[in-house]
Amino acid sequence: CFISSMANSIYDFEVTTLEGKPVKLSAYKGKVLLIVNIASKCGYTPQLGGLEHLYETYKAQGFEVLGFPSNDFHQEPKNGDAIGEFCSRNYGVQFPVMEKGPVKGNNAQPLFNYLAENARMMGFKNYPKWNFYKYLINRNGKVVDYFVTLTDPKSAKITDSIEKCLAQKAVDN
């Protein structure tokens, strides 16, 4: 992984799946992504169903949801396959869910440092304030918007932003 200040886009990062397999985010080049920190024991956990709905609705147009479980807010006690099993059994989740890890502050995994740096709010790094914080990434791998926990995945605010990104073509760098 690269240090966030050296990264040009999310494509400079590699993450790990729940199964322990490395995934270069460059594999998602040209797609619109919604990157979300998730947890199984949170009052907002039902948003997994809404995220899956978004995934199913837009995936044919080049859209992906990537879930990143985290226990930063003490609401993800599960590990590995137990997380994936919970998500699919209770919410029908088929979008990729990555390895559990930190998403905020000095201990955040490199991807979330990059997201926080590139979604600044009032000059400050914009780390997730709670579970189900959402970052929208355009087809060029750049952060174009973020949505706080309270923003329902099926809200017009999110769907309009996704549709706007999907309508734009990727630019070769």
N, C-alpha and C positions, 0 to 999 in steps of 0.2 A: 504494500500500500504506500501511497505517496502522502506526504504532509499536505494538509489541506491548502496551504498558501501556494504550493507548487502545482496543484491540480488545476487543469483548465476546464474540466467538466467532470461529471460523475463517472464518465468512461475511464478515468484514470484509477478507479478503485476496483479492488477485488473483495468480495464478501464470501461467506461460507453458508451453505444451505443447512437445514436442520439435520440432514444426513451426513454432514461433515465434508461435503464436496465444495471445492473452491469454484466461484463463479466470477468471471470478469464482467463488470457492468457494461463493458464495450459490446457484449453480446446483445444488449438492448439498444444499440445505436439505431437512430431513426424512429424510435418509438417514443410515445408520450408515457411518462411514468407517474404514479402516485406512490410515494414512499411514506409509509406509516409505521410508527412505533405502536406495537400492540401488546395486550396483556389479557390473560384469561379470567382474572378475578377482579375486574374493574366494572364499575357501574356503566361504563361505555362499551363494554365487550360486545353487546348486541350490534354495534357498528360493523362488526365482522360481516354480518349479513348484508349490510348496505354496501360495503366494499366489494363483496363478491358480486352483488348486483351490478355495480359499475364495471367490474372486470368482464362479466358476461355480456353486458350491453355494448361495450366499446372495443373488446379485444380484437374483433375482426378488422377494425379500423387502425390497428397498431397501438393499442393501449395496454398497459400492464399495471397491476398493483403489486408492490413488493412489501410484505409485512416483515417487520423487525421486532420480535419479542424482546422485552426488556423488563428487568425487575427494579429499575431505578426508582419506581414509585411504590415498591413493595407489593405489587399485585400480580406478579408472574412467578409462582412457585414451581411451575413445571419446567422440565428440561427436554431437549431433543425431540424424539418421536412423540412424546406425550403431548407436546404443544401442537404438533401437526394433527394428531389424532383428535384432540379437543376441537380444533378449528374446523376440521372437516365433518366430524360427527355432529356438532351442535349448530354449525352455520353453513355447511356445504362448501367450505372454502376450497377452491382449486387454484387460486393464485399462489405464486411462490412465497413461502415463508422461510426466512433465513434463520441462522443461528442466533440464539439469545445473547444479548450483550448490552453494554451501557450506551446510552444515547444522549447524555447531557454532561456538561462540565468538563473538567480536566481529564476524566476517565473515559469520555465518549470515544466510541470507535471512530476511526478516521473519516468514514463517510458522513457521520453525523456532525463532526467538526466542520466538514466542508459545507454541509447543508446549513448549519447555524451561521457560518460566515457569510454565505451567499443569500440568506433570507433575513438579513439584518433588520432589526426593528428599533427605530430611534437611535441608530448608531451602535447598538449592542448586538452581539451574537444572539441569534434566535433559536436556542435549543428548545426541544419539547418542554412545555410547562407541565404536561400531564400525558397520560397514555392517549393514543389516537390523535396525535398531532400529525398533520398531513403536509407533505411538500410536493408540489407539482413541478415536474421536470419536462421541459419541451423536447422536441425531436433532436435538438443539438446537445442535449445533456446538461442544460443550464436550468437552475432554479428560477421559475417565473412567478411562483405564488406559494403561499402557505395558508393553511387553514387550522384554526385552533380546535381543540378537542370538541367543543360544543357544536361545531359545524357538522351537521349530518351529511354523510357521504352522498345521499340522494338529493341534497339541497340544490336549488338552481345555481347558487353561488359556485358550487363545485362543478356541476355538470356543464354550466356555461363556460367555465374556464377550460375544462377538458376539451369541449367541442371547439373552442377557439384554437387551442394548441393542435388538435387533430387536423384542423383546416390548413395549418401552416406546414410548408415543406421543410425538410431538413436542409441546412446549408453545409456544403462540404468545406471543411477547414483546411 
